[in-house]
């Protein structure tokens, strides 16, 4: 079986689950070749795990890239590719055009949100393209959403395979010393991470600071793009603990920041699965999240707390509950790490993906 694995962009922290899937499939005996915008840390990690891995820094420079199509087609022929696995819709737009010359090649595409709609014409250039044989939803929530966008016999194209993680990826992480930004050693540190668009519900995280019920010194740490947005800055300034809210912006040391905090909070309005949640759990942190969709599948009552959407008061109470009991906070963190190991492991993802490949090629 010869597989072309088409990676999306980003650094190793953003791509680790997909890179590990690539490496895991290769260890299973698959002849697998990776292409995409390969960042330096991604390249170094791949070579540290498998010096014989084959990968090329090839990716489309525009929506419809004829040069990319030519390169893509040549790779299909050169490596006698049986199946293409797209991780990104951007590459699929041009890659699927190239595959018109290779009708026998099977195609799989990964999807991790609920932004796909049958009435959107552009979706038929990528995820709903008739040339796609299987669409992998990374949670039950995403799987059910994708299935609703398909009709008749095409519904069977929807496949649920959880996006696996491993605590081993974070074994070398060194907890960030928050004293560097003025947070006392004994304070309770609450992190929230993401590209803070409206759908991330960041305002509710910040507003929850007004509903804390604890004698502990609690500090909020906000990480990611758009954290300096004007409307968020206003909420911060009006908070009862304004001087204990730390806005760090985009960072390259997210795992270290997670390792150094006490709990992770995600207040999204909609979430397919949640990469930061998976990372926090892998590092052993309890999670507080809103009932935003697929992300709630990650935790159970022993590893985190789910609160209603847009419920700033409920978020504040949940944070207070863990802050008031370090023992409970620690225990939930341990359970979260074990849940990743037992339910959402990368090994399970590799095995289920391999089974999908074999099923498609046997048809």
Secondary structure, DSSP 8 states (H G I E B T S, - for coil): -EEEEE---S-HHHHHHHHHHHHHHHHTT-EEEEES---HHHHHHHHHH-TT-EEE----SSSS-HHHHHHHHHHHHHTT-SEEEES-HHHHHHHHHHGGG-TT-EEEEEE-SS---TT-GGGGGTTT-TT--EEEESSHHHHHHHHHT--GGGGGGEEE----B-GGGGTT-----GGGGT--TTSEEEEEES---GGGTHHHHHHGGGG---SS-EEEEEESTTTT-HHHHHHHHTSTTGGGEEEEES-S-HHHHHHHSSEEEE--SSBSS-HHHHHHHHHT-EEEEES-BGGGGT--TTTEEEE-TT-HHHHHHHHHHHHT-HHHHHHHHHHHHHHHHHTSBHHHHHHHHHHHHHHHHH-
